[in-house]
Structures are given as C-alpha cells and as structure tokens.
Amino acid sequence: MISSLRGTVQRVGPGNIVVEVGGVGFSVAVPATVLEDSPEAGQSISLYTRLIVRADSLSLYGFGSPEQRQLFESLAQSLGSEVRPTERGFLDWLKDALGG
C-alpha cells in the first residue's frame, strides 16, 4: 500500500493533484478541502494516501490528515466502490452524518 506521498506539486486539476516523487508523477484524487489548501505547482506537498486496487484500475486517494484517511477507509470498507471522496463537502457531510 502507498500510505503517504511527499513531493512536488506538478499540477492541480479538478478533483486531483499530480505529485512528483523521485521523478514519477502520481495522480492523486483528493477532496475539495485538500484542493482548497493545496500549494501551487512547484511547491512541496505531503498527503496521507489510500490505494484502491480493482481488476481494471489502481486509484490513489489523498487526504490532508490521517484522520481524514481513516474516515475514508472506514466508509470504503462499509460501502465499497460507491465512495467518492472528491465530491465537494464529502468529509464535512460524513462527519455530520456520523455525529461528529
């Protein structure tokens, strides 16, 4: 599993950030809260990540804190492939739904 990335932002796009680590660019799907706080291209970034492996894809999701990642992992375990952490307000909605 890829549990974290620390590198240089190559590009910030809608719903994802490309992080260069050791000459390799990782496309990381991130929630809106991470996009809003992300540094500009050329600056360093650290993300807590979760790699989802499926028969037809590898999806890397990034979060700003270990708590956000844990929340995602708990939900992914319950709901499976329906989890979409990049939707705007996902983490806030989830915290409210779970009462905290």
C-alpha positions, 0 to 999 in steps of 0.5 A: 500500500502507498500510505503517504506521498511527499513531493512536488506539486506538478499540477492541480486539476479538478478533483486531483493533484499530480505529485512528483516523487523521485521523478514519477508523477502520481495522480492523486484524487483528493477532496475539495478541502485538500484542493482548497489548501493545496500549494501551487505547482512547484511547491512541496506537498505531503498527503496521507494516501489510500490505494484502491486496487480493482481488476481494471484500475489502481486509484490513489486517494489523498487526504490532508490528515490521517484522520481524514484517511481513516474516515475514508477507509472506514466508509470504503470498507462499509460501502465499497466502490460507491465512495467518492471522496472528491465530491465537494463537502464529502468529509464535512457531510460524513462527519455530520452524518456520523455525529461528529 
